[in-house]
Every structure is written in structure tokens, then in C-alpha cells.
Amino acid sequence: MIIGGFEKTSLLDYPSRIAAVVFTCGCNFRCGYCHNPSLITEKSGIEEEVFFDFLQKRRGLLDAVVISGGEPCLQRDLYDFIKKIKEMGFLVKLDTNGTNPKLLERLISDSLIDYAAMDIKATLSKYEKITGVRVDSSKILESISILKTFEKKYEFRTTVVKSMLSTDDFTEIGRLISGAETYYLQRFVPDVTLDKKFAFEKTYSNEEFDSIIKILKPFINNIFLR
């Protein structure tokens, strides 16, 4: 595993649980608004032993480990890494962009993840524009289908940059994940980003988000704004 760093304690990343968050290096997307641009390219980072030594000391204090990135499913050792965490008694949440449905399905079928969060970047027609790379949409669709039958907790989520997603786009996104249990709309906050021009971008107002939620309600059970 190529680990870029980890957050020792989070009360936000795994709902209702105290978690550590580990960030893997490497991503196959190049979203301009990415707030972890330092993780995009693979590089040497923290040794696994350092992370597992930390976990050993936090047994009984932490409930879970969130594996984020970057894109964790690019890591060749992810399966064994998660298995080791589970053997230590922790719950595991996986954050993914959905481009590796085979690994996602294997992790689910082997009961190695307890919560999954998948980014829905856009409507399928806008995926390549927003991610900056060619995207196999069939893999995105397959991962969506896998999660919608996941018997444990899962969520879909979209970081919303106003200039990149129109209100009309959310009708198509609603259809894309129709029947999903939970969907989070995430306000884009200008900060450190891969493309510096996003420092001048903005998201929708609360009133506009209320309208977007009304568009989505016919398709999704629970919609939240972060």
C-alpha cells in the first residue's frame, strides 16, 4: 500500500462512529476541484507498519477505519490491507470513484467493508469533462448497481461546483442512481485544488440546493446537504 498520510481521529467521515482516516496515493481521475491534489500521483509515503502500530494502540478507542484517497481501489494490496484491519476488529468504510467494480464486488462479497461511499462526479455525458480523463461509463454503472444491492450501509455523493453541474443535470443524476438509499450533495469550498482556477469557483446557495433536492426526491430515499 502506498499511504500518503492518515488522520488519527474523525467524527465526520464514518457516520456515528469514531474513525481514523487513511489516505492512499494515486488516482485515475484529474478533477480540477480535487482538494487532495498531493495524493494524485503515486509516491512513497508512510509505511504500513507505522499505521498498523497506531491502530494497535487505538484498539478500544476507535470504532472504524475509513480508507480514502486518491483512489484506494488502484492499490494492489488493498484487499489484504483491509483484511488485516478487519482482523483487528475495526469497521471499514471505503471511499471510491467506482472505476473498479470487480474489486468492489469482491470486498463486499467477502464481508470486508461495512460502509461504502461512491462519488458520482456528474451525469455520464459530463464525466470526462469533469474528471479530465477518458472514463469507461460501464464500470461506473456496474459499481452503482453493486452498491444499490449492498446489504450494509452505503452512500452516493457529489461535490457540486455550480459552473460544472446545472440544476437540470440533477434530473439525470437522480435517474442514474434511482432507488439509492442515501445521497449527499457536497458544497464545493474553494481551497487547495488541483486546478488553481477553481479558487474562483462557487457552489449553489442554500435556496438553490433546496430546489435541487426537490428535483432529486422522486428518485432517492434520503438526500442530505453537506
Secondary structure, DSSP 8 states (H G I E B T S, - for coil): --EEEEEEEESSSSTTS-EEEEEE---S---TT-S-GGGSS----B-HHHHHHHHHHTBTTB-EEEEESS-GGG-TTHHHHHHHHHHTT-EEEEEE-SS-HHHHHHHHHTT--SEEEEE--S-GGGHHHHHSS---HHHHHHHHHHHHT-SSEEEEEEEE-TTT--TTHHHHHHHHTTT-SEEEEEE---SS-SSGGGGG-----HHHHHHHHHHHTTT-SEEEE-
